[in-house]
Amino acid sequence: MHSIQTDIISILKRKITTVPSGDKSIYLVGPVRLPVNLDGETHIFQWYCWLRCDSIAGDSCSDETTTTEQIIARLSASNLAEMQQSSVLVYGDFAEVPDTLIRMHSICHTGDIFGSKRCDCGYQLKQSMKMIVANGSGALFYLANHEGRGIGLFSKAMAYVLQEEGYDTVDANLQLGFQDDIRSYDDAIQVLKQLRSKPVTLITNNPRKMDALVASGADVSGRVPLWGDVSEFNKKYLETKVMRSGHFEGRATD
């Protein structure tokens, strides 16, 4: 095992928290000061990233035996770049304000990074961050294992091929052997509970996200819709989310 200097352990130990999640644990690292550009203005967020203990090579997932030094030493053998890790951007006095906004945002490689108009994901990502800043506090959870509603990027590419032949987004997933939506919010909810115990208002059009939060015992005070960026390229996709995936109905906004 790689030998870690004592001062390095001391620095990182203050920023690593072990969070229980089901029969495993999550290692939560942060906060890290993160200046973010939103439409030409810089806003300061606090960034956290988390990792399931069983993603680290040789980790027994035992809270009693795994030390900060062991976590750090095992990282280089774990090839985490081949995996996906989720994270959360926190804004303002997230822990203590009476009520605040949160967004559980599923990664969309094509929409978030390339600006694809086949969906509304990139718009929702930026818009929810703006809503959080305007509110004065909040958190955006960026869920990296949610690509294509949980089927992964390569499978999503094949689903897109089917969509170009006339299948809607639900049928494309089903034809590839997946369920319509296989996303889990369990780990994100445990991180939320670690960061805040007071009520939250969820930014979403998806009732499944609301149901997951409420079922976990999280203190959810309400929902804020997030509609917009409707175009000829994503109109059918958005209609399918409402008609077949049960999303709340909405309308385009300016």
C-alpha positions in Angstrom: 0.0 0.0 0.0 1.3 3.4 -0.9 2.6 5.4 2.0 0.8 8.7 2.6 2.4 11.6 4.4 0.9 12.5 7.7 0.1 16.1 6.7 -1.8 14.9 3.6 -3.9 12.6 5.8 -4.6 15.4 8.2 -5.7 17.7 5.4 -8.0 15.2 3.7 -9.4 13.7 6.9 -11.2 17.0 7.7 -12.9 16.8 4.3 -14.0 13.1 4.2 -17.2 11.9 5.8 -18.5 8.4 5.9 -22.3 8.3 5.2 -24.3 5.1 5.7 -26.5 4.1 2.7 -28.3 0.8 3.0 -25.9 -2.0 3.6 -23.0 0.0 2.3 -21.4 3.3 3.0 -20.6 6.4 1.0 -17.4 8.5 1.2 -18.4 12.1 0.9 -15.5 14.5 0.1 -15.9 18.3 0.5 -16.8 21.1 0.6 -14.5 22.6 -2.1 -15.0 26.2 -3.1 -16.1 26.2 -6.7 -16.6 29.5 -8.6 -19.2 28.9 -11.4 -20.0 31.0 -14.5 -23.7 31.5 -15.0 -24.4 33.8 -18.0 -21.2 35.8 -17.5 -21.6 36.2 -13.8 -19.5 34.3 -11.2 -21.3 32.6 -8.3 -19.5 30.7 -5.5 -20.8 27.2 -4.8 -19.5 24.6 -2.4 -18.8 21.3 -4.2 -19.0 17.8 -2.8 -18.3 14.5 -4.5 -19.3 11.0 -3.2 -18.3 7.4 -3.9 -19.7 4.1 -2.8 -17.2 2.2 -0.6 -17.3 -0.9 -2.8 -16.0 1.2 -5.7 -12.6 1.3 -4.1 -10.3 -1.6 -4.6 -9.8 -3.7 -1.5 -12.3 -1.8 0.6 -14.2 -4.0 3.1 -17.0 -1.3 3.4 -16.6 -1.6 7.2 -16.9 1.8 9.0 -14.8 0.4 11.9 -11.8 -0.8 9.9 -11.4 1.6 6.9 -9.3 4.6 7.7 -8.7 7.8 5.8 -5.2 6.7 5.0 -6.5 3.4 3.5 -9.1 5.2 1.4 -6.4 7.5 -0.1 -3.9 4.7 -0.6 -6.4 2.5 -2.5 -7.5 5.2 -4.9 -4.7 4.8 -7.4 -5.5 1.0 -7.7 -9.2 1.6 -8.2 -9.3 3.1 -11.7 -12.1 5.4 -10.9 -11.8 7.2 -14.2 -13.4 4.1 -15.8 -16.4 4.6 -13.5 -18.8 7.4 -12.7 -19.1 9.4 -9.5 -21.9 11.8 -8.5 -21.5 15.1 -6.8 -23.5 18.1 -5.5 -23.2 21.8 -5.8 -24.3 23.6 -2.6 -25.2 27.4 -2.6 -25.7 29.7 0.3 -26.5 28.7 3.9 -27.9 25.4 2.7 -27.9 23.6 6.0 -29.6 26.3 8.1 -32.1 28.3 6.1 -35.7 27.4 6.9 -36.5 26.2 3.4 -34.5 25.8 0.3 -34.4 24.4 -3.3 -32.8 21.2 -4.5 -32.5 19.6 -7.9 -31.8 15.9 -8.5 -30.3 16.2 -12.0 -29.6 13.1 -14.0 -26.5 13.3 -16.1 -27.1 13.8 -19.8 -23.8 13.6 -21.8 -25.4 14.9 -25.0 -27.6 17.6 -23.5 -25.4 18.9 -20.6 -22.1 18.8 -22.5 -22.9 19.1 -26.2 -26.0 21.2 -25.8 -28.2 18.7 -27.7 -31.8 19.8 -28.4 -33.1 16.3 -28.5 -34.0 16.7 -24.8 -34.3 19.6 -22.3 -31.6 18.4 -19.9 -29.0 21.0 -20.7 -31.6 23.7 -20.2 -32.8 22.2 -17.0 -29.3 22.0 -15.6 -28.5 25.7 -16.2 -31.9 26.9 -15.3 -32.1 25.0 -12.0 -28.7 26.5 -11.0 -30.0 30.0 -11.8 -33.1 29.3 -9.7 -31.0 28.2 -6.8 -28.8 31.3 -7.0 -31.9 33.6 -7.2 -33.4 31.8 -4.2 -30.2 32.5 -2.2 -29.6 28.9 -1.2 -30.0 25.4 -2.6 -28.2 22.3 -3.9 -27.9 20.7 -7.3 -27.2 17.0 -7.1 -25.5 15.8 -10.3 -26.2 12.0 -10.6 -23.6 10.4 -12.8 -25.0 6.9 -13.0 -28.4 8.1 -14.4 -27.5 8.4 -18.1 -30.4 7.5 -20.3 -32.6 7.0 -17.2 -30.1 4.5 -15.9 -29.2 2.5 -19.0 -25.7 4.1 -19.6 -24.3 6.2 -22.4 -23.6 3.4 -24.9 -27.1 1.9 -24.5 -28.5 5.5 -24.8 -26.7 5.8 -28.2 -28.4 2.7 -29.4 -31.7 3.9 -28.0 -31.2 7.1 -30.1 -30.7 5.0 -33.2 -34.1 3.4 -32.5 -35.7 6.8 -31.9 -34.5 7.9 -35.3 -36.5 5.0 -36.7 -39.7 6.2 -35.0 -39.6 4.6 -31.6 -40.3 6.9 -28.7 -37.9 7.2 -25.8 -39.8 4.7 -23.6 -40.2 2.0 -26.3 -36.5 2.4 -27.3 -35.4 1.5 -23.8 -37.9 -1.4 -23.6 -36.8 -2.8 -26.9 -33.2 -2.9 -25.6 -34.3 -5.0 -22.6 -34.4 -2.2 -20.0 -37.2 -0.8 -18.0 -38.5 2.6 -18.8 -36.6 4.1 -15.8 -34.2 2.3 -13.6 -32.7 5.2 -11.7 -32.0 5.1 -8.0 -31.9 8.1 -5.7 -30.9 6.3 -2.6 -27.3 7.5 -2.3 -28.2 11.1 -3.2 -30.9 11.2 -0.6 -28.5 9.9 2.1 -26.0 12.7 1.1 -28.9 15.2 1.3 -29.7 14.1 4.8 -26.1 14.4 5.8 -26.0 18.0 4.5 -29.4 19.2 5.6 -32.2 18.1 8.0 -34.6 21.0 7.4 -37.4 21.1 4.7 -36.5 21.2 1.0 -38.5 22.2 -2.1 -37.7 19.9 -5.1 -37.2 21.4 -8.6 -38.7 18.8 -10.9 -41.4 17.7 -13.3 -40.9 14.0 -12.4 -43.3 12.6 -9.7 -40.9 9.6 -9.2 -38.3 11.9 -7.7 -40.9 13.3 -5.3 -42.0 9.8 -4.4 -38.4 8.7 -3.7 -37.7 11.7 -1.4 -41.0 11.3 0.5 -40.6 7.5 0.9 -37.1 8.0 2.3 -38.4 10.2 5.1 -36.8 13.4 3.7 -38.6 16.6 4.8 -40.1 17.7 1.4 -42.2 20.9 1.6 -43.2 21.1 -2.0 -42.2 21.2 -5.7 -41.2 23.8 -8.3 -41.8 22.9 -12.0 -39.0 23.3 -14.5 -40.4 23.7 -18.1 -38.9 25.4 -21.1 -36.7 25.1 -24.2 -39.4 23.3 -26.2 -38.5 23.0 -29.8 -39.2 20.9 -32.9 -36.4 18.6 -31.9 -37.7 17.6 -28.5 -41.4 18.2 -28.6 -42.2 14.4 -29.0 -39.7 13.6 -26.3 -41.3 16.0 -23.8 -44.8 14.7 -24.8 -43.7 11.1 -24.2 -42.4 12.0 -20.7 -45.8 13.3 -19.8 -48.0 10.7 -21.6 -45.9 7.6 -20.9 -43.6 8.3 -18.0 -46.1 10.2 -15.9 -44.3 13.5 -15.7 -46.3 16.5 -14.4 -47.8 18.5 -17.3 -46.4 21.9 -18.0 -45.9 24.5 -20.6 -43.0 26.2 -22.3 -41.6 29.2 -20.4 -39.6 32.2 -21.6 
